[in-house]
Amino acid sequence: MTDLIRSACLTHYAEVARSVGLDPVEMLRKVRLPVSCLERPDLRIAVAGVRRLLESSAAAAGIDEFGLRMADRGGLSNLGSVALVVREQATIGNAIEALSRFIHIHHEGMRLKIERHEDVVTISITLRGGRPRAPRQSTEMALGSIHRIIGSLFGDDWRPLDVHLMHAPPRNRRYYRSFFRCNVIFNSEIDAILLAARDLDRPIPSAHPLIAHYLRQRVEAIENRSSNWDDKVAELVRSLLPAGECSIERVAGHLACDRRTIHRHLAARGTSFSEILDTERSDLAMRLIEDGERPLKEMAALLGFSAQSAMARWFRARFGCSISQWRSDDGQRAAITRW
């Protein structure tokens, strides 16, 4: 199954791309990622597409550290609900454990491993799907982001003991030394950040244990969502439908596949794209109809129809009455009876 990542990972992509002379929209189109992901942080997009974007951007700009430049502008806030849990932990150690526990909610293919050897703690990352390992830019963006997150918890006075990267060194190491503020070891056996074990005991003054417990329950509920194809397609449909972008081609772009792949996997689950779209569109229509002041033209756009008349035909076929009839008690009861 395709691993997905929140589009918040590309929050600063346009800024970084322009700073090195690239057209961000053109680069997104080259790798078939939706331009809307630059403005909508909670869209789910394919990890493979983000990897292609980072690698092609680094190559086009002729710089080795494009992934690190992305990480330099990111931080804890990019993690959405996971960030809320992390920053409310009592100590740095608790926060890093929470980050390790829930990072896959933000990035399905990423895992953190925390190991302690005497006075040194190693935080290593694994990115699923690399052949034989994840590409350079993805690795550096991921490890750089973890570094930025840990640094934000400590404050400006913290720096790691060492940073390890499995790939070969860049042509110029200056940016790496400036970013990590420590020795960076290339051609290593792991991709990892090393820090002093005593640092994990440092308290986070702003932490609130009761809020942390509440937020953890909320995030655990998100974690338990299904990873089946039909559920992932439905999640994307819910995100894309209000913007009028909900075609099977658009959904396929988010999942880094083609429409035939979606049809095949959904058929194996006993459903189809049109059935999922119709269900999600019906649910959204009911919520919109509850707002009796909303113009029908606006409703049509939010439901992904190019014209109000098309929405009217769909609604009658789906519910057996017009929207105005549905809004009346008699019409609604009659329509429900037909179902």
N, C-alpha and C positions, 0 to 999 in steps of 0.2 A: 504494500500500500504506500502511496506517495506521502512522504512526511511534509507537514505544513508548518508554517511559521507565521506569527502575526506580522502584518505589514508595517507595524511600528518599527521594525528593524530597518526600514528604509526612510524613516522620518527625515533624516538629514541628507539623504542621497542627492537631491537636487542641488543643495548647497555645496556639497563636496565635489560633485561632478563639474559644476560651473567653475569652481575654484581651480580646477586643473584643465579647463578649456573644453569640457565636454558638454554636449546638449543632452540633458537628462531624459527628455521625452524620446528623443531618437534612440538613446541607448536602451530604454525600456522596451521600445517597440522591436528592436533587433532581437531581444531575447524573449519576446512574446509575453511580457508581463503587463498587466493593466496599468495605465497611467493613474487611475484612481487610487492606487495603493499608496501614492505619495501624500494623499490628503486624508485617507481614511485608515487610521492606525489599527483598527480591529478586524480588518479583512484577513482571511486566511489565504496565504499564497504558498506555492510549492517551494520547498527548500532548494530544489534543483534549479529553479528559475533564478533565485537570489544568487546562488553560486555562479551561474552563468553571467549574471549581471556584474558581479564583483570582478570576476576574472577578465571579462571583456573590457570593463572600464579601466582596469589597471593596464591592460595591454594597449588600449587606445591612447591613454594618457602617457604611457611610457614611464610609469612610476611603480616601484615595488611595494610601497606601503599604503596602497589605496584602502585596504581593509582596516588598517590601523587608523587612518584618517576618519573613517566612518565611526570607529569605536571612540575616537577622541571627542566626538560631538554627541555621543550617546550617553547612556547611564541608566540608573535605576528606574527612572520614570518610563523608559521604553518597555518595561516588563508588565505594565498594566496591573492587573489584580495581584500578580505575584509580588510586585514591588511593595504593595501595601502590607503584605505579610512579613516580608523581609525586614522592612524598616521599623517594625514595631517589636522586634525581638529584644530581649534584655541585654544580650552581649553580642559581640562581633561573631563569636563562635556559633551561637544560636542562629544568627542571621545567615551565616554561610551554610549551615546545615539546612535551613529552610529554603535557601536558594537552590541547593543541591536537590532537595526533595521535590521542588515544584518547577524547576526550570523547563521541563518538558512541556508544560502547559503553554509556555511562550514559543518554544522551539521543540517540536516533537522529536527531532533527530539528535538532540544534544543531551549529554549526560555529564555530570560532575562526580568526581571521586575524591574523597577527602581521606588522606592517610597521615598518621603521625608517627614519626621516628625520633624518639627522644625529644629534643628541643626544636625540631623542625616539622612544620606541617606542609604537605604537598597537596595542592588542589589541581588536579589534572582534568582535562576535558577530552571527551570522545564525541566525534561527529559521525553519526551513522550515514552510510551510503557512499563513503569515499572509495575510490578505486585506484591504488590500494589504500589510500588515505584521502581525507578531505582536501580539496584544493587549498593552495597557500592563502589566498585572500579570505576565504571563509574561516580558516583556522585563526588567522591573525585578528579578524574582526571579532570572533567569538572570544578568544583569550583576552584581547584588548578590552572587550566589554566587561568581562568578569573583573579585570584589573580596575576598571573605572568604577564599577559597582562597589567593590571592596574599599577602594580609596574614598568613596563618598561616605561610607560608614565610619571610617577612621577620621577623616579630615585631612588637611593639607600636610600634616607632619608625618604621614606614613609612606613607607616604600617597601617593596618586597625584598627578600634576600637575593633571589635569582629568578629569572624567567627562562624557561626551556621551550624551544621550538624544534620540531622534528625535521623541518625542511632546511635546505641550504641557506646560507646567509645572503642578504641582499647585496647589491653593488655598493651601497652606502649605508652604514649602520647608524648614522647620526640621528635620524628620526626615531629609531628604536630606542636608543639610549635616552633621548629626551622624553619619550612617551612613558617608558617603564621606570625610568630613574633608578636603574640598577643594571647589573651585568646580564646580558642576554646571550644565552648559549644556544647556538644553532647545531643542526645535525644531531640532536639529542634523541633519546629513546622515548621521550614523552613530550606532550604539549602541556605545560604546567606552570603554575606560579608557586614559588616557595616562600613561606613567611615564618616568622618566629612563633612558636607555640604559645608563648606568653601573651601575644597580641590577641589571641582568641578570647581571653578573659576580660578584655576591656569592655566596660559597660557602654550602652547606647543611651545617653541621657534622655532623649525624647521618647523612649520606648514606653508602651502602655500594655501590660500583660493581658488585661481583659479585652482590649481591642484586638490584640494579636490572636487570642483564642477565637474570637468571633470571626475574624477575617480568615483564619485557617480553616474553619468549617465551611465558609463560603467557597474558598479555593478548592477544597477537597471535593465539593459538589461539582465544580467545573471539571476536575480531574476525572471523575467517574463517567463522563460522557462517552458515548460509543465511538469506536474507531471504524465502524463499517462504512462502506462506500455510500450507501443510501443516506446515512446520517451526515456524512461530510458534505455530500452534495446538497442536502437540505439546509445545512448551516450556511453554505455559500449562497444558496438561493435567497435565504432570509436577509443576508447582507447586501446582495446586489439588487434585489427587486425594487426597493424604494428609489434607487437611482436610475431606474430604467435601463440597467445594464445586464439583465438576467437572460442571456442566451446560453445555449449549451456550449457554444464556442467560447464564450467568456468564462464559463465555469471550467471548461477543459483547460483554458490558459492558466487558471489559478492552480489546477492540479497537475500541470506540466504533462498533459497527455492530449490525445485527440478525442473527438466526439465518439468514435467507434469504441474506444476503450471504456468510456463512461457507459455507453449503451450495453456493452457486454457485462460489465460488473453489476450494473443495476438489474439487468435481466436475471443474473444469478441470484439476486436478492428478491426476485419476484416483483419488481417494480420497474418504472421507467422514468426518464427525465420529465416527460409531460405530466405524469401522475404526481410527481413531487412538486413540480411548479404549480400545478392546479391546487394542490392541498395548501401549500404555503401562501399562494395568492388568495385563496378563500379565507384563511385565517387573518391575513392582513386586511382583506376587505371588510370583515366583520368589525375589526377594531376601528377602521376608518368610518364606517357607517354610524358607529356609536357617536361620532362627532357630527351632530346634525347640521352644523354650520359650515362644514367643509364643502367647497364647490365640487361638483361632479368632474369638472375638467381637471382639477388638481388630483382628485382621487384616481382618475384614469392614468395620469402620469406616474403616481406613486405605485400603481399596480402593474406598471410596465406596458401599458397600452399606448399606441401612437395616436389614438383618437378616442373620444368619449363614446362614439357609436360602437366601436369594437368592444369596449368595456361593457356596454349595455347588452350586447348580444351574448357575450360570455356569461354575464351574471344571470340572464334569463335561462340560458342553457344549464347552468350549474344549479340554480336555486328555484327555477320554475316560476319566477315572478320578476318584476322590475325592482330597481333599488327603492323607488318611492313607495311601492307596495310593501316591500320588506320593512321599511321604516314605520309603517303602520302596524299596529298589533295584529289586525286581522290578516294582513298579507303575510306577516312573519309566521303566524301559526299555520296558515295554509301551506306555506313553503316547507315548514318543518314536517308537516303531515306527509308531504310527498316523499320526504326522505325516510 
